Structures are given as structure tokens and as C-alpha cells.
Amino acid sequence: MVSNLPTAAADRPRFVAYYRVSTAGQGRSGLGLEAQRDAVRAFTSSRGGFPPLAEFTEVESGKVNARPQLEEAMRLCRAYRATLVIAKLDRLSRNASFLLALRDAGVQFVAVDMPDANNLTVGIMALVAQQEREAISARTKAALAVAKARGKRIGGGPGPDAEAAARGRDAAREARKGGAVRRAEDLAPVIERLQAEEPGASLRRLADRLNAEGVPTPSGRGLWQAVTLQRVLAKLAPPPAA
């Protein structure tokens, strides 16, 4: 990762750059690493957001879903309410699971080659994925109905619809409960960096640094206070030993 965080201005657009290269030959997509950097830096300059807050380079392996640099880039985007910028809508952005994960992560992103198409692209891909899931669900329900009509035992207990609804309610509760914790985890690298730069700094001093760098508060409103930072640190603290 290449970081420009200490000098990042709080009043300009914030971008986090994400580059992707392949061990099998980064020129295969027609856009190598240097070309990606040139494109992204030119784009962020034109939008008043140069240099990016940070630049992440992913060297992809055969594991399609293993993108640790992307996870770090998205975490930084959430911490600073920044926009993830990529050079080109290629295999990465045509991957439905990637787009859905990006959408669910609450991260805005833009592609240099199609800067006005990204929100629409995400929506279309999400819609297609949703339709595919609904089609699979409908086929499953139809198969269960046919099996039941033929007298086959489907199983006891609540039906699949009730179970799915219960799982949905549980997931919603966990999402609300975990939202604050995830926000704290996103902020952790930023807070740790500030603590390393100023060992022994007070909560008030660290809060001032967060405000100076333009890091949004967990609620996205107001300024950092010592008590705000204290609450975040409390969420990051390990649970007490049993």
C-alpha cells in the first residue's frame, strides 16, 4: 500500500486507488500496472482529489475470491467516506459477487474508463443476481410442492418459508448489532497509526487529529470528541476473560 494519509486535505474529494495485476501477465487485460496508475492519477487530479489517500495493488492468484488488498482498500474507504477508484471495468467489475459485496460494504466506487456508468452497472448486476436467486428459490419451492403432492416426507418442523423468514430476522438483528462494531474495526488502522505517530497522546489530541484529517465520526455527523473516540476504542477492546 502507498499511503498519503498524513497530508490528505479534509476539504477535497477523497479517493482510494485499487490496482489489479496478474501473476500470469499483467498486460493480458490491456492495462498494466503503470497504465492503471497513470489513468487513476489523471482522473483523481481532474476531480481535485490527487493524490489518492492510498493506493493498493492486488497480485491475483488462482483464488478468485482472495483479494486482501481490496478488503483493506474498502476498509479505508469506509473509514474516510472515500470513493474507491479503479482504472477499468474488466473481469473484476463484471463479477456479480464482487459488485454485490462492494454494494453491501457501503463503498462508493468509480471506474476511470466509464465514470458515469458505475451506479447503473452495480444496480443491473445486483438485479440480475437477485433474479437468479429468486428463480432458484422458485424452482426449489416447486420441487418441494411436487414431492409433497407425491406423498414424500419433506421433514418436520417449520416450513422453508418460515425458516427463511426467521433467518432473515436473525440476520437483520445481527446486522444492526454488528454495524457499530464494523465501523470501529474500519477505523482501527487509522487510530493505530495516529497512536504510533504520537505515543501517549490523549484522547482529546487523537480526536483533534481525526478531525484534522477529515475522518468522519461513526455517525457521520459532527466532530470527533474524546468521548466519541473512547466509545470506539471500547468496541475494539477484547471481551473480558470468562
C-alpha positions in Angstrom: 0.0 0.0 0.0 1.2 3.5 -0.8 -0.3 6.0 1.7 -0.7 9.7 1.5 -2.9 9.9 4.7 -0.8 12.3 6.8 -1.0 15.0 4.1 -4.6 14.3 3.0 -6.7 17.5 2.9 -10.0 17.3 4.7 -11.9 19.6 2.3 -11.1 17.8 -1.1 -12.6 14.7 -2.7 -11.2 11.6 -1.2 -10.2 8.6 -3.4 -8.6 5.3 -2.6 -6.9 3.7 -5.7 -7.1 0.0 -6.3 -4.9 -1.7 -9.0 -5.0 -5.3 -10.1 -2.3 -7.3 -11.8 -2.0 -11.0 -12.6 1.0 -13.2 -11.9 0.3 -14.7 -15.3 0.9 -11.5 -17.1 -0.4 -8.1 -16.1 -0.7 -6.9 -19.7 -3.4 -9.5 -20.5 -6.3 -7.1 -19.8 -4.7 -4.5 -21.9 -4.0 -2.3 -18.9 -0.8 -2.9 -17.0 0.1 -1.6 -13.6 1.8 1.6 -14.8 -1.0 2.4 -17.2 -3.6 1.8 -14.4 -1.7 4.2 -12.1 -1.4 6.9 -14.9 -5.1 6.6 -15.6 -6.2 6.8 -12.0 -3.9 9.6 -11.1 -5.0 11.6 -14.1 -8.6 11.0 -13.1 -8.2 12.0 -9.4 -6.2 15.1 -10.5 -9.1 16.1 -12.8 -11.5 15.7 -9.8 -9.4 17.6 -7.4 -8.6 14.5 -5.4 -4.9 13.9 -6.1 -3.0 12.3 -4.6 -5.3 9.5 -3.5 -5.5 8.8 0.2 -3.8 5.5 -0.5 -3.0 3.1 -3.4 -3.4 -0.7 -3.1 -2.1 -3.2 -5.6 -3.6 -6.7 -5.8 -1.5 -9.5 -7.3 -4.2 -12.0 -8.0 -3.7 -15.7 -7.6 -5.9 -18.6 -8.8 -8.2 -18.0 -5.8 -10.8 -15.7 -7.3 -12.3 -14.5 -4.0 -8.9 -14.0 -2.3 -8.5 -10.2 -2.5 -7.0 -9.0 0.8 -5.8 -5.7 -0.7 -9.4 -5.0 -1.9 -10.6 -5.6 1.6 -8.1 -3.2 3.0 -9.0 -0.6 0.4 -12.7 -0.9 1.2 -12.0 -0.6 4.9 -10.1 2.6 4.3 -12.9 3.9 2.1 -15.4 3.3 4.8 -13.2 4.9 7.4 -12.7 8.1 5.4 -16.0 8.0 3.4 -13.8 7.9 0.4 -14.5 6.6 -3.2 -12.8 3.5 -4.4 -11.4 4.2 -7.9 -10.3 1.5 -10.4 -8.9 2.0 -13.9 -11.1 -0.2 -16.0 -14.3 -2.2 -15.8 -12.9 -5.6 -16.7 -13.3 -9.0 -15.2 -13.2 -7.6 -11.7 -16.2 -5.4 -12.1 -18.2 -7.8 -14.2 -18.0 -10.3 -11.4 -21.5 -10.2 -9.9 -20.4 -11.4 -6.5 -17.7 -8.7 -6.4 -20.3 -6.0 -7.2 -22.7 -7.3 -4.6 -20.0 -7.4 -2.0 -19.0 -3.9 -2.9 -22.5 -2.7 -2.7 -23.1 -4.4 0.7 -19.9 -3.0 2.0 -21.3 0.5 1.7 -18.4 1.7 -0.6 -18.8 4.1 -3.5 -16.6 3.3 -6.5 -15.9 4.7 -9.9 -14.1 3.3 -12.9 -11.9 5.7 -14.9 -13.0 4.4 -18.3 -16.7 4.6 -17.5 -17.1 7.2 -14.7 -20.8 7.7 -15.2 -21.8 4.0 -15.5 -20.9 2.6 -12.2 -24.0 3.0 -10.1 -26.1 1.8 -13.0 -23.8 -1.2 -13.5 -24.0 -2.1 -9.9 -27.7 -1.9 -10.0 -28.1 -4.0 -13.1 -25.7 -6.7 -11.8 -27.4 -6.8 -8.4 -30.8 -7.1 -10.2 -29.6 -9.9 -12.3 -28.1 -11.7 -9.3 -31.4 -11.2 -7.4 -33.4 -12.6 -10.2 -31.2 -15.6 -10.4 -31.6 -16.2 -6.7 -35.4 -15.8 -7.0 -35.5 -18.2 -9.9 -33.6 -20.8 -7.9 -35.9 -20.3 -4.9 -39.0 -20.7 -7.1 -37.7 -23.9 -8.6 -36.8 -25.3 -5.2 -40.3 -24.5 -3.9 -41.9 -26.0 -6.9 -39.9 -29.2 -6.5 -40.9 -29.4 -2.8 -44.5 -28.9 -3.7 -44.3 -31.7 -6.3 -42.6 -34.0 -3.8 -45.2 -33.2 -1.2 -48.1 -33.9 -3.6 -46.5 -37.3 -4.3 -46.6 -38.1 -0.6 -42.9 -37.8 0.1 -41.8 -36.7 3.6 -40.3 -33.3 3.4 -39.4 -33.1 7.1 -40.9 -31.9 10.3 -40.8 -28.5 12.0 -41.3 -25.2 10.4 -41.6 -25.0 6.6 -38.9 -23.5 4.4 -40.6 -20.1 4.2 -40.9 -19.8 8.0 -37.3 -20.9 8.4 -36.1 -18.4 5.8 -38.1 -15.6 7.5 -36.6 -16.5 10.9 -33.1 -16.5 9.4 -33.8 -13.1 7.8 -34.9 -11.6 11.2 -31.9 -13.0 12.9 -29.6 -11.6 10.2 -31.2 -8.2 10.5 -30.7 -8.2 14.2 -27.1 -9.2 13.8 -26.5 -6.5 11.1 -27.8 -3.8 13.4 -25.7 -5.1 16.3 -22.6 -5.5 14.2 -22.8 -2.2 12.3 -21.2 -0.2 15.1 -18.5 -2.8 15.6 -17.7 -3.0 11.9 -17.4 0.8 11.8 -15.0 0.7 14.8 -13.0 -2.0 13.0 -12.8 0.1 9.9 -11.4 3.0 12.0 -8.9 0.8 13.9 -6.0 1.1 11.4 -6.4 4.9 11.3 -6.5 5.2 15.1 -3.5 2.8 15.5 -1.5 4.9 13.0 -2.2 8.1 15.0 -1.3 6.4 18.2 2.0 5.2 16.7 2.8 8.7 15.5 2.1 10.2 18.9 2.7 7.7 21.6 0.9 8.6 24.8 -1.3 11.2 23.1 -4.5 11.9 24.9 -8.0 11.1 23.6 -8.6 14.8 23.0 -5.4 15.1 20.9 -6.2 12.0 18.9 -9.8 13.3 18.3 -8.3 16.6 17.1 -6.1 14.6 14.7 -9.1 12.7 13.3 -10.9 16.0 12.8 -7.9 17.5 11.0 -7.6 14.5 8.6 -11.3 14.7 7.9 -12.2 11.3 9.2 -16.0 11.1 9.6 -17.3 10.1 13.0 -19.1 6.8 13.4 -22.5 8.5 13.0 -21.2 10.6 10.1 -22.3 13.8 11.9 -20.5 16.4 14.0 -16.8 16.3 15.1 -14.8 13.8 17.0 -14.7 14.3 20.7 -12.7 12.4 23.3 -15.8 10.5 24.4 -16.6 9.6 20.8 -13.1 8.0 20.5 -13.5 6.3 23.8 -16.6 4.6 22.7 -14.9 3.4 19.5 -12.0 2.0 21.5 -14.3 0.3 23.9 -15.9 -1.6 20.9 -12.4 -2.7 19.8 -11.4 -3.9 23.2 -11.3 -7.7 23.6 -14.1 -9.2 25.7 -13.3 -9.9 29.3 -11.9 -13.3 30.1 -14.5 -15.8 31.4 
